[in-house]
Amino acid sequence: MTSNTPHTPGPWIVESYGHPHAPHFEVWPAPETPGGFPRVASIVDGAPWAEANARLIAAAPDLLAALENLARLANYAAALR
């Protein structure tokens, strides 16, 4: 099972900008990602959980790959029954 929805390929990284009391986090494709893709996300709300949100967003390509692997495993297990 693979996604039919195109997305910016991973890995994605988090960069922090701004004042320490009002940080701004951006999620970008890692430098080694071919294709010159634009910024994936920008979190500027200054909430204490803003960095955690940015890191969760940056993990999306890895989470998608893990779910696709799990779906393949489940399909394989179901075929053995």
ABEGO torsion letter per residue (X at the ends): XBBABBBBBOBBBBBBBEBAABBBBBBBBBAABBGGBBBABBBAAGBAAAAAAAAAAAAAAAAAAAAAAAAAAAAAAAAAX
